[in-house]
Structures are given as structure tokens and as C-alpha cells.
């Protein structure tokens, strides 16, 4: 993403254009200030491009822990921050790209919790979030208030895959990872499909009104 951003800035550089006044009479002081402003903007753009270039080409290092207990301890003190970020963004996101990224984050968060044996509360929290999203998407035909009330009363936690995930992950982590991966992948495809279908319906409605 950083590389694409840098390439976009490089291909479409920011240009500062100063239009001269027709009446003239611009003082040397004003011209000096304008020149200084243009130079400063140019320096800022160059610094920004250099920074983006640096981030795009830098090699990011990964570290291996010699003991799973170290990883478990690190995950145990950071998982709630990931959960808060995902919950906040997913609650506001309407575009399929953002929703898909959130689902991807939930998938790997759940898989990590499963493989580390952190079923409660870590896996339960992320899976709860996923279950709510699945329930809301699969029951779009219901009114918003009805769906919200159902999640408040815990209807989304009665889904078969959710109960199976929590029951089996402690005994068969591979199966648990497979379940959460399948659910997340299915929902990613669904949000993209639903968005495409809505776009087609909007086009049909627009063309119908013009005929």
C-alpha cells in the first residue's frame, strides 16, 4: 500500500500555482513571501516523497520467539487493542474493502488465539464480533432495530458454527482454524457480491428512470 501511495504521488506531483493579479502593483515583500511559501511547499513535498520511498523500500524484520509462552504472554496483553480497533472500524464501515480487511484481521486474530490455546476470553471475544457481523449480514431483510435487539439478547451467539468453534478449538485447533477461516472467507465474498448487486440495481433503476 505504501509503495502504491508513493507511486501515485510520484506520477501526480503536487504543484503550487500562483496566479498574478491583473492590476499589478505587487510589492517586493509580497513576492518574497510567495517565493518563500513555494520553496517551503516544495521542500515538504520532497521530504514526503523521500519518506514514502524509504518506507516502500525498507525491509521489515520478523522475529521468532524460542518459546510459545513468550508469544502467548505478548498476545495476552495486546489482543484487546486489536479487538477495539476492529470493532470500531467494522461498526462504521460500509464499503466492502474495509469490511473485508476487518474480516481478515478477525480471521488471523482468531487463528492466533486458537493456536496459542487462548480460548477464553480471547477467542470468544473475536468470535463474538464475527458472529455479530455474520448475523447482521445474513438477516438484512429484518429491520435494523430488530437485528440490533437480537444481538443484544444474544441470538447471534446461537449460530451452529460459533458453538462448534468454541467447543472444538481447545481439542482440535486445526479444525477451529478451518472453521473461522471458512466463515471469514465466505463473508468476504458475500459483502463484495452484495455491493456489486446493489450497484447493478442502482444502474438499472437509473436507466429505467431515463427511459
Beta strands, then each sheet from edge to edge (+ up, - down):
end
